[in-house]
Amino acid sequence: MALFNAMETIVVNMFDEFSKSYELKCDCNKCKEDMLALVLNKIPPRYTSSEKGQLFIKGMYINPQLQSDVMRELMEAAIIVEHHQHHPEEV
């Protein structure tokens, strides 16, 4: 296993939960990737080189405060992307 930012998996999983309760203006892959990039650039990365380390980091995010922090960043990213989409709107 090479170096891996465990936050990517955590944020993607939390995005899936977030998108169930928040109606996104656009749910295309481009907008989703823009939101994920915004969140991942704002939260601290958590790199690991083993599956054991990845499980440890996932375990940290059982903490409701840390989950809340990621959800807040997802909300802010959704608002930014809604107002600044990088693709033409469909007619």
C-alpha distances in whole Angstrom, upper triangle without the diagonal:
4,7,8,12,12,16,15,15,18,20,20,21,23,25,25,27,29,30,32,34,34,36,34,37,35,32,30,27,28,29,26,24,26,27,23,23,26,24,21,23,25,23,21,17,15,12,9,6,6,8,11,11,11,14,15,16,17,19,21,21,24,26,29,29,26,26,29,28,26,28,31,28,28,32,32,30,32,35,34,33,36,38,36,35,34,35,39,40,41,45
4,6,10,12,15,14,15,18,19,19,21,23,24,25,28,29,30,32,34,34,36,34,36,34,31,30,26,26,28,25,22,25,25,21,21,24,23,19,21,23,21,19,15,14,10,8,6,8,10,13,12,12,15,17,16,17,20,21,22,25,26,29,29,25,26,29,27,25,28,30,27,27,31,31,29,31,34,32,31,34,36,34,33,32,33,37,39,40,44
4,7,9,12,12,13,16,17,18,20,21,22,24,26,27,28,31,32,32,34,32,34,32,30,29,25,25,26,24,21,23,23,19,18,21,20,16,17,20,18,15,12,10,6,6,5,8,11,13,11,10,14,15,14,16,18,19,19,22,24,26,26,22,23,26,24,22,25,27,24,24,28,28,26,28,31,30,29,32,34,32,31,30,32,36,37,39,43
4,6,9,9,10,12,14,14,16,18,19,20,22,23,25,27,29,29,30,28,31,29,26,26,22,23,23,21,18,20,20,16,16,18,17,13,15,17,15,13,10,8,5,5,6,8,10,12,10,8,12,13,11,13,16,16,16,20,21,23,23,19,20,23,21,19,22,24,21,21,25,25,23,25,28,27,26,29,31,29,29,28,30,33,35,36,40
4,5,6,8,10,11,12,14,15,16,18,20,20,22,24,26,26,28,26,28,27,24,24,21,21,21,18,16,17,17,13,13,15,13,10,12,14,11,10,6,5,4,6,9,11,12,13,10,9,12,13,10,11,14,14,14,17,19,20,20,16,17,19,17,15,18,20,17,18,21,21,19,22,25,24,23,26,28,27,26,26,28,31,33,34,38
4,5,6,7,9,10,11,13,14,16,17,18,20,22,24,24,26,25,28,26,24,24,21,22,22,18,17,18,17,13,14,16,13,11,13,15,12,11,8,6,6,7,10,10,10,11,9,6,9,10,7,7,11,11,11,14,16,18,18,14,14,17,16,13,16,19,17,17,20,21,19,21,25,24,24,26,29,28,27,27,29,32,33,35,38
4,5,5,6,8,10,10,12,14,15,16,18,20,21,21,23,22,25,24,21,22,19,20,19,16,14,16,14,11,11,13,10,7,11,11,8,8,6,6,8,10,13,14,13,14,12,9,11,12,8,8,12,11,9,13,14,16,15,11,11,14,13,10,13,15,13,13,17,17,16,18,21,21,20,23,25,24,24,24,27,30,31,32,36
4,5,5,6,9,10,10,12,14,15,16,19,20,20,22,20,23,21,19,19,16,16,16,13,11,13,12,8,9,12,10,7,11,12,10,11,8,9,10,12,14,15,14,16,14,11,13,14,11,11,14,14,12,16,17,18,18,14,14,16,15,11,14,16,14,13,17,17,15,17,20,20,19,21,24,23,22,22,24,27,28,29,33
4,6,5,6,9,10,11,13,14,15,17,19,20,22,20,23,22,19,19,16,18,18,14,13,16,14,11,12,15,12,10,14,15,13,14,11,11,12,12,14,14,13,15,13,9,11,13,10,9,13,13,11,14,16,17,18,15,13,16,16,12,14,17,15,14,18,19,17,18,22,22,20,23,26,25,24,24,25,29,29,30,34
4,6,5,6,9,10,11,12,14,16,17,18,20,20,23,22,19,20,18,19,18,15,14,16,14,11,13,14,11,10,14,14,11,12,11,10,12,13,16,16,14,15,13,10,11,12,9,7,10,10,8,10,13,13,14,11,9,12,12,9,11,14,13,12,15,17,16,17,20,21,20,22,25,25,24,25,26,30,30,31,34
4,5,5,6,9,10,10,12,14,15,15,18,16,19,18,16,17,15,16,15,11,11,13,10,7,10,11,8,8,11,12,10,12,11,12,14,16,18,19,17,19,17,13,14,15,12,10,14,13,10,13,14,14,14,11,9,12,11,7,9,12,10,9,12,14,12,13,17,17,16,19,21,21,20,21,23,26,26,28,31
4,5,5,6,9,10,10,13,15,15,17,15,18,17,14,15,12,14,13,10,10,12,10,7,10,12,10,10,14,14,13,15,14,14,16,17,19,19,18,20,18,14,16,17,14,12,16,16,13,15,17,17,18,15,12,15,14,10,11,14,12,10,14,15,13,14,17,18,16,18,21,21,19,20,21,25,24,26,29
4,5,5,7,9,10,11,14,14,17,16,20,18,15,17,15,17,16,12,13,15,13,11,14,15,13,13,17,17,15,17,16,15,17,18,20,19,17,19,18,14,14,16,14,11,14,15,11,13,15,15,16,14,11,14,14,11,11,15,14,12,15,17,15,15,19,20,19,20,24,24,22,23,24,27,27,28,31
4,5,5,6,9,10,11,12,15,14,18,18,15,17,16,18,16,12,14,15,12,10,14,14,11,12,16,15,13,16,15,16,18,19,22,22,20,21,19,16,16,17,14,12,14,14,10,12,13,12,14,11,8,10,11,8,7,11,11,9,11,14,13,13,16,18,17,19,22,22,21,23,24,27,26,27,31
4,5,5,6,9,10,10,12,11,15,14,11,13,12,14,12,9,10,12,9,8,12,12,10,11,15,15,14,17,16,17,20,21,24,24,22,23,22,18,19,20,17,15,18,17,14,15,17,15,16,14,11,12,13,9,8,11,10,7,10,12,11,10,14,15,14,15,18,19,18,19,21,23,22,24,27
4,5,5,7,9,10,12,12,15,14,11,13,13,15,14,10,12,14,12,11,15,16,14,15,18,19,18,20,19,20,22,23,25,25,22,24,23,19,19,21,19,16,18,19,15,16,18,17,18,17,13,15,16,12,11,14,14,11,13,16,14,13,16,18,16,17,21,21,20,21,22,24,23,24,27
4,6,5,7,9,12,12,16,16,14,16,16,18,16,13,15,17,14,13,17,17,15,16,20,19,18,21,20,21,23,24,27,26,23,24,24,20,20,21,19,16,17,18,14,14,16,14,16,15,11,12,14,12,9,13,14,11,12,15,15,13,17,19,18,18,22,23,22,24,24,27,25,26,29
4,5,6,6,9,10,13,14,12,15,15,17,14,12,14,15,12,12,15,15,13,15,18,17,17,20,20,21,24,25,28,28,26,27,25,22,22,23,20,17,19,19,15,16,17,15,16,15,11,11,13,10,7,10,11,8,8,12,12,10,13,15,15,15,18,20,19,21,22,24,23,24,27
4,5,5,7,7,11,11,9,12,13,15,12,10,13,14,11,12,16,16,14,17,19,19,19,22,22,23,26,27,30,29,27,29,28,24,24,26,23,20,22,22,19,19,20,18,19,18,15,15,16,13,10,13,13,9,10,13,12,10,13,15,14,13,17,18,17,19,20,22,20,21,23
4,6,7,9,13,13,11,15,16,18,16,13,17,18,15,16,19,19,18,20,23,22,22,25,25,26,28,29,31,31,28,30,29,25,25,26,24,21,23,23,19,19,21,18,20,19,16,16,18,15,12,15,16,13,13,16,16,13,16,19,17,16,20,22,20,23,23,24,22,23,25
4,7,9,13,14,13,17,18,20,17,15,18,19,16,17,20,19,18,20,23,22,22,25,25,26,29,31,33,33,30,31,30,27,26,27,25,22,23,23,20,19,20,17,19,19,15,14,16,15,11,13,15,12,11,15,15,12,14,18,17,16,19,21,21,23,24,25,23,24,26
4,6,9,11,11,15,16,17,14,13,16,16,13,15,18,17,16,19,21,20,20,24,25,26,29,31,33,33,31,33,31,28,28,29,26,23,25,25,21,21,22,19,19,19,16,15,16,14,11,12,13,10,8,12,12,9,11,14,14,12,15,18,17,20,21,22,20,21,23
4,6,9,9,13,15,16,13,13,16,16,14,16,19,18,18,21,23,22,23,26,27,29,31,33,36,36,34,35,34,30,30,32,29,26,28,28,24,25,25,23,23,23,19,18,19,17,14,15,16,12,11,14,13,10,11,14,13,11,14,16,16,19,19,19,17,18,20
4,5,6,10,12,13,9,9,13,13,11,13,16,15,16,19,20,20,21,25,25,27,29,32,34,34,33,34,33,29,30,31,28,26,28,28,24,25,26,23,24,23,20,19,19,17,14,15,15,11,10,12,11,7,9,11,10,8,11,13,12,15,15,16,14,15,17
4,7,10,13,12,9,11,14,13,12,15,17,17,18,21,22,22,24,27,28,30,32,34,37,37,36,38,36,33,33,35,31,29,32,31,28,29,29,27,27,26,23,22,22,20,17,17,17,14,12,14,12,9,9,11,9,6,9,11,10,13,13,13,11,12,14
4,6,9,9,7,8,12,11,11,14,16,16,17,20,21,22,23,27,27,29,31,33,35,35,34,36,35,31,32,34,31,29,31,31,27,29,30,28,28,26,24,23,23,20,18,19,18,14,14,15,13,10,11,12,9,7,11,11,9,11,10,11,9,10,13
4,7,8,6,6,10,11,10,12,15,16,16,18,20,21,22,25,25,27,28,30,32,33,31,33,32,28,29,31,28,26,29,29,25,27,28,26,27,25,22,22,22,19,17,18,17,14,14,16,13,10,13,14,11,10,14,14,11,13,12,14,12,12,16
4,6,6,6,9,10,11,12,14,16,17,18,20,22,23,26,25,27,28,30,31,32,31,33,32,28,30,32,29,27,30,30,27,29,30,29,29,27,24,25,24,21,20,21,19,16,17,18,15,12,15,15,11,12,15,14,10,11,10,12,11,11,15
4,6,5,6,8,10,10,12,14,15,16,18,20,21,24,22,24,25,27,28,29,28,30,29,26,27,29,26,25,28,28,25,27,29,28,28,26,23,24,23,20,19,21,18,15,17,18,14,13,16,16,12,13,16,15,12,11,11,14,14,14,18
4,5,5,6,9,10,10,12,14,15,16,19,20,23,22,24,25,27,29,30,29,32,30,27,29,31,27,26,29,29,26,29,30,29,29,26,24,24,23,20,20,20,18,15,17,17,13,12,15,13,10,12,14,12,9,8,8,11,12,14,17
4,5,5,6,9,10,11,12,14,15,17,19,22,21,24,25,28,29,31,30,32,30,27,29,30,27,25,28,28,25,27,28,26,26,24,22,22,21,18,17,17,15,12,13,13,10,9,11,10,7,8,11,10,7,8,8,11,12,14,17
4,5,5,6,9,10,11,12,14,16,17,20,19,21,22,25,26,27,26,29,27,23,25,27,23,22,25,25,21,24,25,24,24,21,19,19,18,15,14,16,13,10,12,13,10,9,12,12,9,11,14,13,10,11,12,15,15,16,20
4,5,5,6,9,10,10,12,14,16,18,17,19,20,22,24,25,25,27,25,22,24,26,22,21,25,24,21,24,25,24,24,21,20,20,19,15,16,17,14,12,14,14,10,11,14,13,10,13,15,13,11,11,12,16,17,18,22
4,6,5,6,9,10,11,13,15,17,17,20,21,24,26,28,27,29,27,24,26,27,24,23,26,25,22,25,26,25,24,21,20,20,18,15,15,16,13,11,13,12,8,9,11,9,7,10,12,10,9,9,11,15,16,18,22
4,5,5,6,9,10,11,13,16,16,19,20,23,26,27,26,28,26,23,24,25,22,21,24,23,20,22,22,21,21,18,16,16,15,12,12,12,9,7,9,9,5,6,9,8,6,9,12,11,10,11,14,17,17,19,23
4,5,5,6,8,10,11,13,13,15,17,19,22,23,22,24,22,19,21,22,18,17,21,20,17,20,21,20,19,16,15,16,14,11,11,13,9,8,11,11,8,9,12,12,10,13,16,14,14,14,16,20,20,22,26
4,5,5,6,9,10,13,12,15,16,19,21,23,23,25,23,20,22,23,19,19,22,21,19,22,23,22,21,18,17,18,16,13,14,14,11,10,13,12,9,11,14,12,11,14,16,14,13,13,16,20,21,23,27
4,6,5,6,9,12,13,16,18,21,24,26,26,27,24,22,24,24,20,20,23,21,19,22,22,21,20,17,16,16,14,11,12,12,8,8,11,9,6,9,11,9,9,13,14,12,13,13,17,20,21,23,27
4,5,5,6,10,11,13,16,19,22,23,23,24,21,19,21,21,17,17,19,18,15,18,18,17,16,13,13,13,10,8,9,9,6,6,9,8,6,10,12,11,11,14,16,15,16,17,19,23,23,26,29
4,5,6,8,7,10,12,16,18,20,20,22,19,16,19,19,15,15,18,17,15,18,18,18,17,14,14,15,12,9,12,12,9,10,13,12,10,13,16,14,14,18,19,18,18,18,21,24,25,28,31
4,6,8,8,12,14,17,20,22,23,24,21,19,22,21,18,18,21,19,17,21,21,21,19,16,16,17,13,12,14,14,10,11,14,13,11,14,16,14,14,18,19,17,18,18,21,24,26,28,32
4,7,9,12,15,19,22,24,24,25,22,20,22,21,17,18,20,18,16,19,19,18,16,13,14,14,10,9,12,11,8,10,13,11,10,14,15,13,15,18,19,18,19,20,23,26,27,30,33
4,6,9,12,16,19,21,21,21,18,17,18,17,14,15,17,14,13,16,15,16,13,10,11,12,9,8,11,11,8,11,13,12,12,15,17,16,17,20,21,21,22,22,25,29,29,32,35
4,7,10,13,17,18,19,19,16,15,17,16,12,14,16,13,13,16,16,17,15,11,13,14,11,10,14,14,12,14,17,16,16,19,21,20,21,24,25,24,25,25,28,32,33,35,38
4,6,10,13,15,16,17,13,12,15,14,10,12,15,13,13,17,17,18,17,13,14,16,14,12,16,17,14,15,19,18,17,20,22,21,21,25,26,25,25,25,28,32,33,35,38
4,7,10,12,13,13,9,9,11,10,7,10,12,11,11,15,15,18,17,13,14,17,15,13,17,18,16,18,21,21,20,23,25,24,24,28,29,28,28,28,31,34,35,37,41
4,7,9,11,12,8,8,12,11,9,12,14,13,14,18,18,21,20,17,18,21,18,17,20,22,19,20,24,24,22,25,28,27,26,30,31,30,30,29,32,35,36,38,42
4,6,8,9,6,6,10,9,8,11,13,13,15,18,19,22,22,18,19,23,21,19,22,24,22,23,27,27,25,28,31,30,29,33,35,33,33,32,34,38,39,41,44
4,7,9,7,8,11,12,12,14,16,17,18,21,22,25,25,22,23,26,25,23,26,28,26,26,30,30,28,30,34,33,32,35,37,35,35,34,36,40,41,42,46
4,5,5,6,9,10,11,13,14,16,17,19,22,25,25,22,23,26,25,23,26,28,27,27,31,31,30,31,35,34,33,36,39,37,36,36,37,41,42,43,47
4,5,5,6,9,10,10,12,14,16,17,20,23,24,21,21,25,24,22,25,27,26,26,29,30,29,30,34,34,33,35,38,37,36,35,37,40,41,42,46
4,5,5,6,9,10,11,13,15,16,18,22,23,20,21,24,24,22,25,28,27,27,30,31,30,32,35,35,34,37,40,39,38,38,39,43,43,45,48
4,5,5,6,9,10,11,13,15,17,20,21,18,19,22,21,20,23,25,24,24,28,29,28,30,33,32,32,35,37,36,36,35,37,41,42,43,47
4,5,5,6,9,10,11,13,16,18,19,16,16,20,19,17,20,23,21,21,25,26,25,27,30,30,29,32,34,33,32,32,34,38,38,40,43
4,5,5,6,9,10,11,14,17,18,16,16,19,19,18,20,23,22,22,26,27,26,28,31,31,31,33,36,35,34,35,36,40,40,41,45
4,5,5,6,9,10,12,16,17,14,15,19,18,17,20,23,22,23,26,27,26,28,31,31,31,34,36,36,35,36,38,41,41,43,46
4,5,5,7,9,11,14,14,11,12,16,15,14,17,19,18,19,22,23,23,25,28,28,28,30,33,32,32,32,34,38,38,40,43
4,5,5,7,10,12,14,11,11,14,15,13,15,18,18,18,21,22,22,23,26,27,27,29,32,31,31,31,33,37,37,38,41
4,5,6,8,11,13,11,11,15,15,15,17,19,20,20,23,24,24,26,29,29,29,32,34,34,34,35,37,40,40,41,44
4,5,6,10,10,8,9,13,13,13,15,17,17,18,21,22,23,24,27,28,28,30,33,33,33,34,36,39,39,41,44
4,5,7,8,6,6,10,10,9,12,14,14,15,18,19,20,21,24,25,25,27,29,30,30,31,33,36,36,37,41
4,6,9,8,7,10,12,12,13,16,17,17,19,21,22,23,25,27,27,29,31,32,32,33,35,38,38,39,42
4,6,6,6,9,10,11,13,14,16,17,19,20,21,23,25,26,27,29,31,32,32,34,36,39,38,40,43
4,6,5,6,9,10,10,12,14,15,16,18,20,21,22,24,25,27,29,30,30,32,35,37,36,38,41
4,5,5,6,9,10,10,12,14,15,17,18,20,21,23,24,26,28,29,30,32,34,37,36,38,41
4,5,5,6,9,10,11,13,14,16,17,18,20,21,23,24,26,27,28,29,32,35,34,36,39
4,5,5,6,9,10,11,12,14,15,16,19,20,21,22,25,26,26,28,30,33,32,34,37
4,5,5,6,9,10,10,12,14,15,17,18,20,21,23,24,25,27,29,32,31,33,36
4,5,5,6,9,10,11,12,14,16,17,18,20,22,23,24,26,28,31,30,33,36
4,5,5,6,9,10,10,12,14,15,16,18,20,21,21,23,25,28,28,30,33
4,5,5,6,9,10,10,12,14,15,16,19,20,20,22,25,27,26,28,31
4,5,5,6,9,10,11,13,14,15,17,18,20,22,24,27,26,28,31
4,5,5,6,9,10,11,12,14,16,16,17,19,22,25,24,27,30
4,5,5,6,9,10,10,12,14,15,15,18,20,22,22,24,27
4,5,5,6,9,10,11,13,14,15,18,20,22,21,23,26
4,5,5,6,9,10,11,12,14,17,19,21,21,24,26
4,5,5,6,8,10,10,11,13,16,19,19,21,24
4,5,5,6,9,10,10,13,15,17,16,19,21
4,6,5,6,9,10,14,16,17,16,19,21
4,5,5,6,8,11,14,16,16,19,21
4,5,5,5,8,11,13,13,16,19
4,6,6,10,11,12,11,14,16
4,6,10,11,12,12,15,17
4,6,9,11,11,15,17
4,6,8,8,12,15
4,7,9,12,16
4,6,9,12
4,6,9
4,6
4
